[in-house]
Amino acid sequence: GNSVTQMEGPVTLSEEAFLTINCTYTATGYPSLFWYVQYPGEGLQLLLKATKADDKGSNKGFEATYRKETTSFHLEKGSVQVSDSAVYFCALGGGSQGNLIFGKGTKLSVKP
Amino acid sequence: NAGVTQTPKFQVLKTGQSMTLQCAQDMNHEYMSWYRQDPGMGLRLIHYSVGAGITDQGEVPNGYNVSRSTTEDFPLRLLSAAPSQTSVYFCASRNRFSSYEQYFGPGTRLTVT
């Protein structure tokens, strides 16, 4: 069945460091891929998405490219800020009746 | 638009008690879902609905009931609370044309003692 695997955390970085959070997926067909972010004490917000192979999603300095050949959708940011501290979830659109399948989440802490 | 709203934000129950978690959306979305979030487990689907009067089970439905009498509301009922149901519960909605993109409520943190 469809599944998502993302790197385990927690990840701790210094401000202005480069961020990569790995995400790979297993799916039939061409699912949509998403990154959601959860700030402390809040619900999930859509960060970015890609709906077909080679699409690049981007938002707030974060980017991820839909790689069909490696079944990956890694999240990157060139220079993280303290305000980026949150839990990041990779998700696959393709569950039953259009629901999302989530990875387990990666907690990012950015130190000043 | 208020988006997706959930009440209450926090709740403590004793084992065996019942309660209903409320979820409402004002975006006229057809699809609504309930997820639970547990440490190290990500989000797991409990129940979902593709429209008023239609519901179905997700990955972890046991111990929960849902109904969908209107497009706007999708309450989640805990029939007899157990400590294993201690979790954070999120409601989400989407329209059927949105490529699976979902909008989430702020969550309800439930503790069962």
Interface residues (C-beta under 8 A of the other chain):
Chain A: P31 S32 F34 Y36 E42 G43 L44 Q45 L46 K49 T51 F89 G93 G94 G95 S96 Q97 G98 N99 L100 F102 G103 K104 G105
Chain B: V4 Y31 S33 Y35 G40 M41 G42 L43 R44 L45 Y48 V50 D56 G58 F90 A92 R94 R96 S99 Y100 E101 Q102 Y103 F104 G105 P106 G107
